[in-house]
Amino acid sequence: MGLLRTPVFWRALMAAWLDHARTHPAVHPKHAGAIGYCLGGQALLEQVRGGHDIQAMCSFHGLLHSRPEMPGREEDPRGSFFRRMTAAEFEADETIIKAPNT
């Protein structure tokens, strides 16, 4: 199961890594900033949506939405973005445990 289909797990994973990073002696225990590219940028956006304690972040090419591809949806000549679930499909999919935004 992919990260987009498990947003609660994804945010918990990112929170655990942030907590772990703060244990390093060269890292400030309260202040954090992060830069992410592509999947890393989307992960940072998920951290912000989850209310994680990050004071600054910069996402390069991170997807602004967090919806996975719709299973069984045909290829679209416009690109892979159009295979993603709509917001309504995402909300209706009971197999995805939703993570509230803060």
Biotite code that builds the C-alpha atoms (Angstrom):
import biotite.structure as struc

atoms = struc.array([
    struc.Atom([0.000, 0.000, 0.000], chain_id="A", res_id=1, res_name="MET", atom_name="CA", element="C"),
    struc.Atom([1.429, 3.375, -0.989], chain_id="A", res_id=2, res_name="GLY", atom_name="CA", element="C"),
    struc.Atom([1.932, 6.441, 1.165], chain_id="A", res_id=3, res_name="LEU", atom_name="CA", element="C"),
    struc.Atom([-0.871, 8.362, -0.547], chain_id="A", res_id=4, res_name="LEU", atom_name="CA", element="C"),
    struc.Atom([-3.343, 5.647, 0.460], chain_id="A", res_id=5, res_name="ARG", atom_name="CA", element="C"),
    struc.Atom([-2.120, 5.733, 4.070], chain_id="A", res_id=6, res_name="THR", atom_name="CA", element="C"),
    struc.Atom([-1.924, 9.433, 5.029], chain_id="A", res_id=7, res_name="PRO", atom_name="CA", element="C"),
    struc.Atom([-2.145, 8.739, 8.777], chain_id="A", res_id=8, res_name="VAL", atom_name="CA", element="C"),
    struc.Atom([0.831, 6.368, 8.546], chain_id="A", res_id=9, res_name="PHE", atom_name="CA", element="C"),
    struc.Atom([2.765, 8.783, 6.298], chain_id="A", res_id=10, res_name="TRP", atom_name="CA", element="C"),
    struc.Atom([2.341, 11.688, 8.715], chain_id="A", res_id=11, res_name="ARG", atom_name="CA", element="C"),
    struc.Atom([3.290, 9.473, 11.679], chain_id="A", res_id=12, res_name="ALA", atom_name="CA", element="C"),
    struc.Atom([6.393, 8.331, 9.797], chain_id="A", res_id=13, res_name="LEU", atom_name="CA", element="C"),
    struc.Atom([7.405, 11.928, 9.071], chain_id="A", res_id=14, res_name="MET", atom_name="CA", element="C"),
    struc.Atom([6.777, 12.910, 12.715], chain_id="A", res_id=15, res_name="ALA", atom_name="CA", element="C"),
    struc.Atom([8.981, 10.030, 13.894], chain_id="A", res_id=16, res_name="ALA", atom_name="CA", element="C"),
    struc.Atom([11.822, 11.130, 11.599], chain_id="A", res_id=17, res_name="TRP", atom_name="CA", element="C"),
    struc.Atom([11.495, 14.725, 12.804], chain_id="A", res_id=18, res_name="LEU", atom_name="CA", element="C"),
    struc.Atom([11.616, 13.556, 16.431], chain_id="A", res_id=19, res_name="ASP", atom_name="CA", element="C"),
    struc.Atom([14.626, 11.366, 15.635], chain_id="A", res_id=20, res_name="HIS", atom_name="CA", element="C"),
    struc.Atom([16.456, 14.225, 13.887], chain_id="A", res_id=21, res_name="ALA", atom_name="CA", element="C"),
    struc.Atom([16.010, 16.405, 16.966], chain_id="A", res_id=22, res_name="ARG", atom_name="CA", element="C"),
    struc.Atom([17.985, 13.904, 19.046], chain_id="A", res_id=23, res_name="THR", atom_name="CA", element="C"),
    struc.Atom([21.164, 14.609, 17.039], chain_id="A", res_id=24, res_name="HIS", atom_name="CA", element="C"),
    struc.Atom([23.553, 16.906, 18.960], chain_id="A", res_id=25, res_name="PRO", atom_name="CA", element="C"),
    struc.Atom([23.975, 19.243, 15.963], chain_id="A", res_id=26, res_name="ALA", atom_name="CA", element="C"),
    struc.Atom([20.210, 19.796, 15.627], chain_id="A", res_id=27, res_name="VAL", atom_name="CA", element="C"),
    struc.Atom([18.257, 22.384, 17.602], chain_id="A", res_id=28, res_name="HIS", atom_name="CA", element="C"),
    struc.Atom([15.733, 20.577, 19.825], chain_id="A", res_id=29, res_name="PRO", atom_name="CA", element="C"),
    struc.Atom([12.815, 22.944, 19.065], chain_id="A", res_id=30, res_name="LYS", atom_name="CA", element="C"),
    struc.Atom([13.424, 24.760, 15.775], chain_id="A", res_id=31, res_name="HIS", atom_name="CA", element="C"),
    struc.Atom([13.266, 22.948, 12.444], chain_id="A", res_id=32, res_name="ALA", atom_name="CA", element="C"),
    struc.Atom([13.383, 23.839, 8.794], chain_id="A", res_id=33, res_name="GLY", atom_name="CA", element="C"),
    struc.Atom([13.331, 21.504, 5.825], chain_id="A", res_id=34, res_name="ALA", atom_name="CA", element="C"),
    struc.Atom([13.734, 21.454, 2.062], chain_id="A", res_id=35, res_name="ILE", atom_name="CA", element="C"),
    struc.Atom([12.181, 18.724, -0.049], chain_id="A", res_id=36, res_name="GLY", atom_name="CA", element="C"),
    struc.Atom([12.226, 17.911, -3.737], chain_id="A", res_id=37, res_name="TYR", atom_name="CA", element="C"),
    struc.Atom([9.460, 15.952, -5.502], chain_id="A", res_id=38, res_name="CYS", atom_name="CA", element="C"),
    struc.Atom([8.325, 13.220, -3.050], chain_id="A", res_id=39, res_name="LEU", atom_name="CA", element="C"),
    struc.Atom([10.293, 14.961, -0.279], chain_id="A", res_id=40, res_name="GLY", atom_name="CA", element="C"),
    struc.Atom([8.479, 18.202, -1.058], chain_id="A", res_id=41, res_name="GLY", atom_name="CA", element="C"),
    struc.Atom([5.133, 16.464, -0.874], chain_id="A", res_id=42, res_name="GLN", atom_name="CA", element="C"),
    struc.Atom([6.189, 14.848, 2.414], chain_id="A", res_id=43, res_name="ALA", atom_name="CA", element="C"),
    struc.Atom([6.908, 18.305, 3.816], chain_id="A", res_id=44, res_name="LEU", atom_name="CA", element="C"),
    struc.Atom([3.488, 19.533, 2.712], chain_id="A", res_id=45, res_name="LEU", atom_name="CA", element="C"),
    struc.Atom([1.980, 16.562, 4.562], chain_id="A", res_id=46, res_name="GLU", atom_name="CA", element="C"),
    struc.Atom([3.924, 17.581, 7.672], chain_id="A", res_id=47, res_name="GLN", atom_name="CA", element="C"),
    struc.Atom([2.510, 21.093, 7.467], chain_id="A", res_id=48, res_name="VAL", atom_name="CA", element="C"),
    struc.Atom([-1.012, 19.727, 6.906], chain_id="A", res_id=49, res_name="ARG", atom_name="CA", element="C"),
    struc.Atom([-0.498, 17.480, 9.926], chain_id="A", res_id=50, res_name="GLY", atom_name="CA", element="C"),
    struc.Atom([0.530, 20.381, 12.150], chain_id="A", res_id=51, res_name="GLY", atom_name="CA", element="C"),
    struc.Atom([4.078, 19.152, 12.774], chain_id="A", res_id=52, res_name="HIS", atom_name="CA", element="C"),
    struc.Atom([6.372, 21.580, 14.573], chain_id="A", res_id=53, res_name="ASP", atom_name="CA", element="C"),
    struc.Atom([8.330, 22.961, 11.595], chain_id="A", res_id=54, res_name="ILE", atom_name="CA", element="C"),
    struc.Atom([9.164, 26.653, 11.494], chain_id="A", res_id=55, res_name="GLN", atom_name="CA", element="C"),
    struc.Atom([10.219, 26.847, 7.823], chain_id="A", res_id=56, res_name="ALA", atom_name="CA", element="C"),
    struc.Atom([9.912, 24.617, 4.797], chain_id="A", res_id=57, res_name="MET", atom_name="CA", element="C"),
    struc.Atom([10.450, 24.804, 1.072], chain_id="A", res_id=58, res_name="CYS", atom_name="CA", element="C"),
    struc.Atom([8.934, 22.328, -1.362], chain_id="A", res_id=59, res_name="SER", atom_name="CA", element="C"),
    struc.Atom([10.297, 22.006, -4.889], chain_id="A", res_id=60, res_name="PHE", atom_name="CA", element="C"),
    struc.Atom([7.897, 20.165, -7.214], chain_id="A", res_id=61, res_name="HIS", atom_name="CA", element="C"),
    struc.Atom([6.007, 18.650, -4.284], chain_id="A", res_id=62, res_name="GLY", atom_name="CA", element="C"),
    struc.Atom([2.442, 17.754, -5.276], chain_id="A", res_id=63, res_name="LEU", atom_name="CA", element="C"),
    struc.Atom([-0.087, 20.060, -3.643], chain_id="A", res_id=64, res_name="LEU", atom_name="CA", element="C"),
    struc.Atom([-2.724, 17.343, -3.318], chain_id="A", res_id=65, res_name="HIS", atom_name="CA", element="C"),
    struc.Atom([-2.407, 14.040, -1.538], chain_id="A", res_id=66, res_name="SER", atom_name="CA", element="C"),
    struc.Atom([-4.759, 11.861, -3.538], chain_id="A", res_id=67, res_name="ARG", atom_name="CA", element="C"),
    struc.Atom([-3.596, 8.504, -4.930], chain_id="A", res_id=68, res_name="PRO", atom_name="CA", element="C"),
    struc.Atom([-4.353, 7.142, -8.375], chain_id="A", res_id=69, res_name="GLU", atom_name="CA", element="C"),
    struc.Atom([-7.808, 5.678, -8.824], chain_id="A", res_id=70, res_name="MET", atom_name="CA", element="C"),
    struc.Atom([-7.528, 1.894, -9.164], chain_id="A", res_id=71, res_name="PRO", atom_name="CA", element="C"),
    struc.Atom([-8.633, 0.731, -12.612], chain_id="A", res_id=72, res_name="GLY", atom_name="CA", element="C"),
    struc.Atom([-8.773, 4.208, -14.135], chain_id="A", res_id=73, res_name="ARG", atom_name="CA", element="C"),
    struc.Atom([-7.677, 4.153, -17.769], chain_id="A", res_id=74, res_name="GLU", atom_name="CA", element="C"),
    struc.Atom([-4.651, 6.007, -19.066], chain_id="A", res_id=75, res_name="GLU", atom_name="CA", element="C"),
    struc.Atom([-5.389, 9.621, -19.919], chain_id="A", res_id=76, res_name="ASP", atom_name="CA", element="C"),
    struc.Atom([-3.588, 11.275, -22.853], chain_id="A", res_id=77, res_name="PRO", atom_name="CA", element="C"),
    struc.Atom([-3.246, 14.456, -20.767], chain_id="A", res_id=78, res_name="ARG", atom_name="CA", element="C"),
    struc.Atom([-0.980, 12.709, -18.265], chain_id="A", res_id=79, res_name="GLY", atom_name="CA", element="C"),
    struc.Atom([-0.882, 10.688, -15.065], chain_id="A", res_id=80, res_name="SER", atom_name="CA", element="C"),
    struc.Atom([-2.377, 13.490, -12.946], chain_id="A", res_id=81, res_name="PHE", atom_name="CA", element="C"),
    struc.Atom([-5.768, 12.734, -14.490], chain_id="A", res_id=82, res_name="PHE", atom_name="CA", element="C"),
    struc.Atom([-5.658, 9.148, -13.173], chain_id="A", res_id=83, res_name="ARG", atom_name="CA", element="C"),
    struc.Atom([-5.716, 10.475, -9.606], chain_id="A", res_id=84, res_name="ARG", atom_name="CA", element="C"),
    struc.Atom([-8.817, 10.330, -7.441], chain_id="A", res_id=85, res_name="MET", atom_name="CA", element="C"),
    struc.Atom([-11.013, 13.377, -7.296], chain_id="A", res_id=86, res_name="THR", atom_name="CA", element="C"),
    struc.Atom([-11.578, 14.888, -3.856], chain_id="A", res_id=87, res_name="ALA", atom_name="CA", element="C"),
    struc.Atom([-15.031, 13.268, -3.774], chain_id="A", res_id=88, res_name="ALA", atom_name="CA", element="C"),
    struc.Atom([-13.638, 9.832, -4.718], chain_id="A", res_id=89, res_name="GLU", atom_name="CA", element="C"),
    struc.Atom([-10.953, 10.155, -2.046], chain_id="A", res_id=90, res_name="PHE", atom_name="CA", element="C"),
    struc.Atom([-13.514, 11.019, 0.634], chain_id="A", res_id=91, res_name="GLU", atom_name="CA", element="C"),
    struc.Atom([-15.801, 8.173, -0.459], chain_id="A", res_id=92, res_name="ALA", atom_name="CA", element="C"),
    struc.Atom([-13.060, 5.500, -0.405], chain_id="A", res_id=93, res_name="ASP", atom_name="CA", element="C"),
    struc.Atom([-13.570, 3.707, 2.904], chain_id="A", res_id=94, res_name="GLU", atom_name="CA", element="C"),
    struc.Atom([-10.275, 1.809, 2.564], chain_id="A", res_id=95, res_name="THR", atom_name="CA", element="C"),
    struc.Atom([-8.335, 5.039, 3.182], chain_id="A", res_id=96, res_name="ILE", atom_name="CA", element="C"),
    struc.Atom([-8.128, 6.233, 6.781], chain_id="A", res_id=97, res_name="ILE", atom_name="CA", element="C"),
    struc.Atom([-8.301, 10.014, 6.435], chain_id="A", res_id=98, res_name="LYS", atom_name="CA", element="C"),
    struc.Atom([-5.829, 12.265, 8.215], chain_id="A", res_id=99, res_name="ALA", atom_name="CA", element="C"),
    struc.Atom([-7.347, 15.565, 9.357], chain_id="A", res_id=100, res_name="PRO", atom_name="CA", element="C"),
    struc.Atom([-5.587, 18.769, 8.368], chain_id="A", res_id=101, res_name="ASN", atom_name="CA", element="C"),
    struc.Atom([-4.717, 21.175, 11.127], chain_id="A", res_id=102, res_name="THR", atom_name="CA", element="C"),
])
